[in-house]
Amino acid sequence: MKVLRWVLFFSLVYSLSLLPSVAQERDNSHSRNYENCLYGFGCDQAQLSSEEQQAVARAAHSRNYQNCLYGLYGCNSGQLTTDEREHVASSTISRTATQNATDAAPRSTAPVCAENGSC
């Protein structure tokens, strides 16, 4: 009977020692989900607090603005503010002018040589 009590006692102590790791795993899972949402990866936004959801929305808006600004895939100009649209338009004009100037620059027909003089 004494042995059974000790076994039950140690089983209980062991079980209680696992509780912090279960809670920590839940926290890690929440953190991973939040980071996935922030970086635009697959996530469950329903698990986020309202403050976290607002931060995720700001991050998504910022990614969209950067995509539009640099002419990248994933730009949704309908989600931009008026000021952002104007900035994106001027950036597009500047990028296009630079590209046209680069395309129009005369190409050298001289061979390209390395620093050691080999051509």
C-alpha positions as CSV (number, residue, x, y, z in Angstrom):
1,M,0.0,0.0,0.0
2,K,2.9,2.4,0.9
3,V,4.5,1.7,-2.5
4,L,1.2,2.6,-4.3
5,R,1.0,5.9,-2.4
6,W,4.6,6.7,-3.4
7,V,3.9,5.8,-7.0
8,L,0.8,8.0,-7.1
9,F,2.6,10.8,-5.3
10,F,5.5,10.8,-7.8
11,S,3.1,10.5,-10.7
12,L,1.3,13.6,-9.5
13,V,4.5,15.5,-9.1
14,Y,5.7,14.5,-12.5
15,S,2.3,15.5,-14.1
16,L,2.4,18.9,-12.4
17,S,5.9,19.5,-13.7
18,L,4.7,19.1,-17.3
19,L,2.1,21.8,-17.0
20,P,4.5,24.8,-17.5
21,S,5.9,23.2,-20.6
22,V,2.4,22.7,-22.0
23,A,1.6,26.4,-21.3
24,Q,5.0,27.4,-22.8
25,E,4.2,25.4,-26.0
26,R,0.9,27.2,-26.3
27,D,2.7,30.5,-26.0
28,N,5.2,29.5,-28.6
29,S,2.4,28.4,-30.9
30,H,0.7,31.7,-30.5
31,S,4.0,33.6,-31.2
32,R,4.6,31.5,-34.3
33,N,1.1,32.2,-35.5
34,Y,1.4,35.9,-34.9
35,E,4.8,36.1,-36.7
36,N,3.4,34.2,-39.6
37,C,0.5,36.7,-39.8
38,L,2.9,39.7,-39.6
39,Y,5.1,38.4,-42.4
40,G,2.2,37.4,-44.7
41,F,2.5,33.7,-44.3
42,G,-0.4,31.3,-43.6
43,C,-1.9,31.9,-40.2
44,D,-5.1,31.9,-38.1
45,Q,-6.0,35.6,-37.5
46,A,-8.9,34.5,-35.3
47,Q,-6.4,33.6,-32.6
48,L,-4.9,37.1,-32.5
49,S,-5.9,39.9,-30.1
50,S,-7.3,43.0,-31.6
51,E,-4.0,44.8,-31.1
52,E,-2.2,42.0,-32.9
53,Q,-4.8,42.1,-35.7
54,Q,-4.2,45.8,-36.2
55,A,-0.4,45.3,-36.3
56,V,-0.9,42.5,-38.9
57,A,-3.2,44.9,-41.0
58,R,-0.5,47.6,-40.8
59,A,2.2,45.2,-41.9
60,A,0.1,43.9,-44.8
61,H,-0.5,47.5,-45.9
62,S,3.2,48.3,-45.7
63,R,4.1,45.2,-47.8
64,N,1.5,46.2,-50.4
65,Y,2.8,49.8,-50.5
66,Q,6.4,48.5,-51.0
67,N,5.3,46.2,-53.7
68,C,3.6,49.0,-55.6
69,L,6.5,51.4,-55.0
70,Y,9.0,49.1,-56.5
71,G,6.8,47.6,-59.2
72,L,6.7,44.2,-57.7
73,Y,4.1,41.5,-58.0
74,G,1.3,41.6,-55.5
75,C,0.6,45.4,-55.7
76,N,-3.0,46.3,-55.1
77,S,-3.1,50.0,-55.8
78,G,-6.8,50.1,-54.7
79,Q,-5.6,49.7,-51.1
80,L,-3.3,52.7,-51.2
81,T,-4.0,56.1,-49.8
82,T,-4.1,59.1,-52.2
83,D,-0.6,60.2,-51.1
84,E,0.8,56.7,-51.5
85,R,-0.7,56.5,-55.0
86,E,1.0,59.8,-56.0
87,H,4.3,58.6,-54.6
88,V,4.0,55.3,-56.4
89,A,3.2,57.1,-59.7
90,S,6.2,59.4,-59.4
91,S,8.4,56.4,-58.5
92,T,7.1,54.5,-61.6
93,I,7.9,57.5,-63.8
94,S,11.4,57.8,-62.3
95,R,12.0,54.1,-62.7
96,T,10.8,54.1,-66.3
97,A,13.0,57.1,-67.1
98,T,16.0,55.5,-65.6
99,Q,15.3,52.3,-67.5
100,N,14.9,54.2,-70.8
101,A,18.2,56.1,-70.3
102,T,20.0,52.8,-69.6
103,D,18.5,51.2,-72.7
104,A,19.4,54.2,-74.8
105,A,23.0,54.4,-73.6
106,P,25.6,53.5,-76.2
107,R,27.1,50.1,-75.7
108,S,30.9,49.8,-75.8
109,T,32.3,47.3,-78.3
110,A,35.7,47.2,-76.5
111,P,36.5,43.9,-74.9
112,V,36.0,43.7,-71.2
113,C,39.3,43.1,-69.4
114,A,40.0,41.8,-65.9
115,E,42.2,43.7,-63.4
116,N,45.2,41.5,-64.2
117,G,45.0,42.7,-67.8
118,S,43.6,39.5,-69.4
119,C,40.9,40.1,-71.9
